[in-house]
Amino acid sequence: MGRISYQILFGAILLILGILLLLRAAGIYDTGRLLIYIPSLFVLLGLYALWRSGFANLAGPVILIVIFGTIQVIVLGIVTADILFPIIIIAAGIGFLLGRFRRPSTPDRETDEIDVAAIFGGVDTRSTSKSFRGGDITAIFGGVDLDLRDSRIAEPPAVLNTITMFGGIDIRVPEDWQVRMDVLPILGGAEDERPRSAAGRESGREQPDLRVQGFVAFGGLSVKD
């Protein structure tokens, strides 16, 4: 069985939160006793990210765990809210000490589908697949730089699903690729920055080589060559 995508987990958390809020707002059921445990779901997301990376990616997941773990104990009344700001500063210090804000590089990926996430940090990665099909990219308070210039697409279009919140995603592609942007920007931007003279723009093919879809909120997504 394949690993669960970060976007599936993040989407599931938002879905659960939305349902609980809707039930409460509609007067169907008082979900207040359940809502107080929502921060724990983000702690579990951080723990999963640690395990999935083999504890190679530390700063982002650790900061997520520390911040939402602190929020959880505050909501439960174990400590007061005065402790939150110092904890956030400590979490940021942990990130700098672990050296993860300098956008660590990851090994080349030869798999046909990728799943990359940057949470409170940065990731540089490259795909060398000769039958690239796409995958998921998630950047939340972080940045992802994905290099596809050594990839090939056997059956176009490859599809990249993206979520960008308070972060940024850069996707580098071969000069002759046609790219279709289906990204919804919400107080953010999404742009194909390649020169208009790129060969891929004038090939006349019906199907693009790569389709980038998703949304950007308070951040940016760019395609480069």
RAJOJO-V603857 format. One record per helix or strand of 3 or more residues. SS is the DSSP state (2 for helix, 1 for strand). FROM is the first residue (numbers start at 0). TO is the last residue. If there is no record, write none. Layout:
SS/FROM/TO
SS/FROM/TO
//
This chain:
2/5/24
2/31/34
2/37/51
2/58/74
2/82/97
2/99/101
1/112/118
1/121/126
1/133/139
1/142/146
1/157/164
1/167/171
1/178/185
1/188/191
2/198/201
1/209/216
1/219/223
//
